[in-house]
Amino acid sequence: MNFKYLIAFALLCGSNLADAQNTFPANGAVGVGTTDPEAPLHVFVGPDSRPNGVVAASQSALRLTRYGTPNYSYNESAEFKITHGGPSVWGSRLDLYINGANNQSNIPDQHAMTWQYNGNVGIGTVEPSATLDVQGTTKLGGHIANLDAYGNPVAYQNLASTGKMLIGHNRTGGGGESDFVANEGYGSHGGFAFYSFNNASQEKQLLRILGNGNIGIGINFPTDKLSVNGNIRAKEIKVEASNWPDYVFEAGYQVGTLEALESYIKANKHLPGIPNAKEAENNGVDLGDLVKKLLKNQEELTLHVVAQEKKIKALEKQLIEKQKTTPKTKRK
C-alpha cells in the first residue's frame, strides 16, 4: 500500500469524521475531513472555533499514540490541537500535548509547546508574550571543538559547538551579529563567553565569565573577579578598606624627619610605600591600598606642617621679645 494512503487511512480510523467528508484519490491530494484538499495531505477539523461568539475548546488535529510496555510504562501519546488564539483576537493557536508521567490514558494531558497566532512561540506556556517565551530553565550543552593553545576560539568558519547561540542577522549581511557560547573556557575553567561579529571571518570576544567566577571584559582569561581592558565610567565607586591610617594622629606615633624623607626621595625617586612608575605600569595598583598609602603620607605631611607652624610662631615670639628688650638707637 502507498505510504501516503497508509497515513491517511490511519488518520481516518482515528477520527470521528463521516466518510462523505474524506477523499482518497488514486493520485493527487488526500483529504481527511474535506473533499477539497488544498495540500498533499489536508486534515480539516470542522467545528466553529467561536460558536455564538464564544471561544470554543481546542480541537484535536493529529494524535499519535503508542502503548507503553506493560508493568514498565504508561500509554505514550502526543497530540496537536488547534484552538482559537484568544477571546479578543482574530487568529489561531497550535498546541502540542504529550502524556504526563502519571497519565495512563491515550489522551495527552501535559502541555509542551504553543505556536500563537501572532508568531510567538511558547514552551511551558499557552500565552507566549515574546517571539520565544520559555517558562522554565534553558540549558545549553556541548563544547568548543576548535580552540587555540590558549583556549581562544578560532575563526568562525572552523568554530564548532553545540553549546552556541547566534543572536542577530544573517552573517552574510555583515554587522550587528553576536554569539553566546556556553561551557566554554580555558582548560578546566569552563564558563561562557559573548562574541561580536565583524565580518565573515572575524569574531571579537566582548565578555567572558569563567567557571571559577572571574569576569573579563576585553580579556580572554581574567585572573581577578573583574578584569577590564579599557576605560570604566561610573558616577560613584566605593572601595572597602581596613586599617585606615588615622593611627597617624594617635599619641605616640613617630613621624619620620623631613631630612630622612628628602634622602629617600633622592635615592628612590618616589614617596615611601608608593609603587614606582615601572611597578605601577607592569602590575597596576590596588586602588584601596594606594588611597590608604597616599592618605598616610598626607597625614604625616600635615603633622610636619603643624610642627613647622609651631616653630615659626615660637621664633616670631622670640623675635618680638628680643625687640622689646633691645634698646633703641637714637638717630643723630
Phi, psi and omega in degrees: 000139178301137185298323180298318180288332177295317178297315181299320180296320179295318178296320180296317182294331182268004182250170178253019183281148180285153182300327184292346182264006183243155175217132181229076183290161178297328174213156182103196187285149178253132179243129174243113185088003178207145176261004181230067183295141181249013178208164179309325173223113185241114177255121184244128176255119193283319190303144179297138180283342179223066178295131180057029177080003181254132180296123183274167178293158180295152180245137179290128177256328181203129179233130177245126184234136175221129181282136179285167178292127181306137179069002179240319183214158179274179180302135181249113182213158177219155187207133170266132179237138176256132180215171178286147184297332181163166185300327187246022183233162172249100182172175185244175177213143178240123182246142174249124178241146175229167179287133174286171186297332184252007183271115182265354181273177178261016176255107184301138184237356184254115179289135181244317188201150179225137171248114187269159183303330184269009179096350179288144179241131181240135173244115184085007178212143178265358179231067181296134182254009178215170179306322171225115182242111181251115176265093184142191183273153177237130183241133175246120180250190176102192183205163174276120183278331185238105176234153175278188185296339181257005179089008179279139175298143177276186183305153188304321184298332183259005184272117181239123180202129175279355178256036186242135178242126177264130182236120178133205186266183176300134184297333180287346180282336176081131171078143170088350183273160176210160179240148169237121183244121179261159178055047185234141178167187185263126177059234182266009183292319183066204179102201179208169186212157174246139179233143170263155184247125182263309177207194189295350184226007185232133171231142180237127180288131178259316186213138175225134175241115182280164179297338179274003177097351179289141182240131178236131174246110184078012181230132185293307185228086183295138178261358177239169180300327175216120178236129183234124176261082183156188182276152176235129176243131180211151177285332181203139175233125179246125180247124177283132183220142176246169179055047179300137192283032174291349178298343178299329183269002178286151179296137178094354180288131182263117178267134178298160181282156177294330178296317179294322178296317179299317180296319180295316182296319179297322183280326189246346178063029172198165182288153178299136177081352181260132179301146176282175186299319182293317179297317180295321181290321184278323188246351186074181180228148174279113187302312181297317180294321180295319179298318179296317182292319177295320178295320178300315178297320180294318180294321178294319177296325177298318178296321176298316180298316179299316180297318179295322178298319179296318179297318180297316180294322178296319178294321177298319181294318178298319180296319180295315179298321180294320178297327180291324185270349180274124180297142178282137180271127180285142177278141176275000000 
